[in-house]
Amino acid sequence: MSWFCRLATFALAALAFSGFALPDAHAVTIDMVTVGDPGNAADATGYGAVADVFKIGKYKVTIQQYADFLNAAAQSDPYGLYVSGMGTNLNIAGISRSGTSGGYSYSVIGPSGSTPAGASSPGNRPITYANWFDAARFANWMHNGQGSGSTETGAYTLNGATSGTAPAVNPGAQFFVPTEDQWYKAAFYKGGGTNAGYWDYATQSDTVPGNTIGSGANQANYRINGTTYSVTRSSTFSASQNYLTEVGAFSGSPSAYGTFDQAGMTWEWYSLTDAASPDVGRRGGSWAFDASFLPSSFRLVNTAGNSVDYDFGFRLAAVPEPSTYAMALAGLTCGGYSMFRRRKRA
């Protein structure tokens, strides 16, 4: 490689990385997996075809990550990013708020009741009571480098909106709420080609999952037959019992691309497409629902983006790693330079 190409590769890589949030630079790091096989065929349901490579959260956004977000961006909380149920509903509680508007602070609190291995972490359980607009503001915050006052523009132009039409993803968005096709592909596509087919469940299976925490294959956090809870192994509901498992606690049950918990635990928000829409949706089922809500055939749409509940969560999608673009751009630059040199010598 010529000295010019070496210099171009180094400079372009540095430039590309300077525009992206590096994991070591900020409090919150989103662990992402790459969803490849671009241009794959859709499922028989009509969903799952995605033209480009993208990245998606390996896990749902956690209580700790959301608490860090609140402490950075919700000292006054004009957009209602915190819901009291996050601290008072003991089935999912994880964040308490103290202080007064302008000086709010947020703390992670541990789960109550029985806490077996895989359900004992205070901060590594998923956030709940989050709506689509909360997820979009979290995406803006991540896009903007996790500073204070950075929730209204970036990945989405919200400008104070907390309900109504979900805005389009802005060009250049680094983090965003996945589209339905992206979410569906990450959950159900078998991978390894453009016509690989789809699983019925996001655990690489066509059979109904079990709900035992641990390394067993094809397991998820939901109520078996509408009775047995995953955390307690009991059919008895308790208002003082935590029912959330830690993200990735079903370690032997990833999707083909390596995501966890797209089956069960909490519903996850998706956008219908990258365009603005009055409707958004949720997929995945939850700890409180039975297996009929888990498969690829089940979807919820025409859902108000400002809806919140005890089992509404989200994960983010992202553009591919900046190094991919940097190296590709460097290659083009070097290719052009080499061609120029050949022409000049001729």
N, C-alpha and C positions, 0 to 999 in steps of 0.2 A: 504494500500500500504506500502511495506517495506521501510525502510530508504534508501536502495540501489536504489529502483525504483524511489523514490522521487528525489534523487540526480541525477540519470541518466536522468530523464525527464527534470530537470532544466538545467543540463549541456548541453544536446543535443540541447535543444531549444535555449540556448544562443549561441552555436556553429553555429547552422543553421542560426540564424539571423545575426551573425557577417559576414557572407558571402553575405548578401543581402543588397541592398540599402533601408534603412528605410525611411519612408516618412518625418520624422522630420529632417533628416540629410542633406538634399540637397535642392536646390532651386526648383526643379521640382518634383512634385508628379503626377503620372499618376493614375487617378481613374479607377480601374479595376472592371469588373464583372466576376463572375465564370460561365463558360459554362460547365455544367455537362452532364448527360445522356451519358456517354461514351459508345462507341460501337453502336451508333445509326445507323439506316439504311439511305442510301443515298436517295435523292429525285429522282423523275422520270428523272430529268436532268442528273443524275449521280453524283451530287455534294452534299456535306454536311456531309458525313460519317466521323466521327472522333473517333479514338479508345480511346483516353484518355481525362481526364478532363484538361481544360486549362483556362486561363484568357485572356480577351481582353479589350481594352480600352472602357470605358463607353462612351467616347466622342472621336472625332477626336483630334489630336494634335493641340493645339491652337497657335495663334500668340504670346502670352506671353511666352509660353513654348519654342517655337522655337527661340524667341529673346534671352531667357536665354541661350539656347544652343549655339547660334551664339556668344554671348559675352564670353562664356567659351571656345569655340573651334574654332573660326574663326577670330582671330585677324589678321591673314594673309590671310585666306580663299583660300588656294591653290586648294581646291576641288570644288569651286564654290557653296558653300552651300547657299550663298545669291544671289538672282537674282534681278536686278534693278526693275522689275515689282512689287516686293513685296512692294515697296514704291511709285511707280509712277502710277500704274494702279489703278485709283480711284474706280473702281468697287470692288476691293478686298483689297486695300492698308492697310498695317498694320505695316510695319517695315521700318524705314529709317536707312541708314548707314552713318557714319561720320568718318573722319580721313583718314589715309593712311595705306597701307599694313604694317602689323606688329603692328599697333595700331588702327585697326578698332574698332568702338563701334557701338552698335545697340540700337535703341530706338523704342518703340511701339508708333504708331500714330493712332489717332481715325478715324472712318469712316466719309465719307463726304455725303452730300445730306440729304435726309429724314432718320431719325433714330428713328423709332418707338420702343416701348418696345420690347426687344428681338433682336434688331439689333443695339444697341447703344454702346456696350462695345468695347473699343479699343483692349483689349488683349484676350477676351474670344471668339472671332471669330476664325474659323479654319485657319491654315496656308495654303497658296496656292503657286503655282510655285515650288512645291517640287517634285523631281523625286524619283524613287525607291532607287537609291544610297544615296540620302539625307536621306531617311527614314532609310536605313540600318546604316548609320553613326550616326543618332540620337539614334538608338537602341544600337549601340556600346557604345555611350556616357552614356546612362542610365545603361547599363550592367556594365560599369567600374566605376560607382560612380560619374559621372558628373564632372570629372576633365578636365583640359585642355590637349590637345594633346592625346585624348583617343578615336579617331574615327576610327582607321584603323584595329584594332583587337578586339576580344571579342566575340560578338554574331556572327559576320561575319569576315572573313579574307579578307580585301579589298586591303590593301597594295597599295593605290594610285589609284585604278581603279575607273573611273567615267563613264564607259560605258562597253559594251560587256556582257559577261556571268555573270548573277547574281550568286554569290557564294552560297554554301550550308550553312545552319544554323549550327554553331559549336555545338558540344556536350556541355551541361551545359549552353547554352544561357539562360539568364534570361529575356531578352526582344528581340523581333524579329518582322519582318513583317509577318503578318498572312499568312498562306497558303490559297489557294482558298477555300478548304473545311472548314477550320476554319472560315474564313470570312463569307462564305455562311451559315454555321450552326448558327453562332451568329446572323445573320440577319434574317433568314427565318424559322429556326426550331421551332416547337411549344413547345417543351420541355415536361417534365413529364414522359418520358419513352423512350425506344429505337425504337419505331415505332409510334411516335406521329404525324408524317406528317409535312408538310411545308406550310407556308403562301406564297402567291404570292408576297407580299410586306413586307418590313422590319418594318412595322408599325402594325404587327399582323392583317393583313387584306388581303382578296382576292379581294377587290375592289380598284379602283384607289384612291389614297389619294387626299385630298384637299391641299391647301397651305396657310392656315391662321395660323399665329403665335399665340401660346398660349397653353392652356390646353386641347383643343379639341382633340378627338381621330382621328387617321388616317390622319395626316397632315404632310407635308414635304415641304422643300424649293426647288421648281422647278417652271417652267412656265406652268401654266394650259393652255392646248390647244396650247402651243407654244406662248402664248400672255401675260397673266397676271403674273407679277412678284410678288413673295411673299412679299417682303419688301415694295414696293411702292403701291401695289394693282393697278398698271397701266400697260397698254400694251406698253407704250412708253419707249424706251430704252434711257438712258442718260449715256454718257461717264464719268460724274462726280458724279454718284450715287453709293454708296455702296450697294451691293446686298447680302452680307453675313449676315446670322443670327448667333446669339450666339449659341454655342454648347448647346444642351439640351433645346433650346427655345421652341421647340414643345414638351412640357413637358407631354402631354397626349398621345404621340405616340412612346413609346419605343418598341423595339423588345421583344420577350418573355423572353430573358435573361437580359433585362434592358439596352441594348445599345441604343444610340440615333443617329439619322441622318445618318444611313446607307442607307437611301433613300434620295437622293437629297443633296443639298448644295455644296459638292465637290465630285469628283471622288476619290476613295481610291485605293491605290496600294495593290496588293497581290502577293505572290509568288505562282507559280504553285504547288510546293511541297516543302519539306525541302531540297531537293537535288539541286545541281547546275543546272542552266538552262539558255539557251540563251534568253528565253522568260519570261516575267512577264505579269501581266494584271491589269486591273482596273474594278471596279464595282461601282454601286450606283447612277449614274447620277449626275446632278448638278443643280445649280440655273438657269443656262442659257438654260437648255434642257427641253424637254417636258416629259410627263409621259411614253412614250414608252421605255425610258432608265432606268426606275426604277425597273421593276419586276425581279424576280429570273431568268427568262429565258434569260435576256440580259447580255452578258459578252463581255469584250474586252480582247483579248490576242494577242500574237505576237507583243507586244508593246515594243518598245525600253525603257529600264530601265532608260535611261538618258533624256527622254522626259520631258519637263516642260510646263505648261500652266497656265492660270489664274484660272483654277478650278481643279487643281490636288493637292490633299492632302493625308493624311494617318492617320491611327491609329495603335497602336502597340498591339501585343499579348504578353503573358508572361506565365511562368510556374506557377503552383499553389503556394499558400502562403507557405513560408518556414516553418511555424508552422505545416502545415500538414505533411511534411516530418519529422520534429523533433519529433512530437508526435508518428508517426508511427514507427520511428527508436527506440524511447524510449520504445514503447510497445514491440517491438521485443527483445530489450535488456532485459527488465524486464521478458518477457516470458522465455527467455533462462536462466536467472538467477534463476527463480523460479523452472524450470525443473531441473537445476543443484542441487538446494537445496533438492528437493524431492529425486533425485537419491542418493545424499550423505546420507540423512537420512535412505534411504532403506538399 
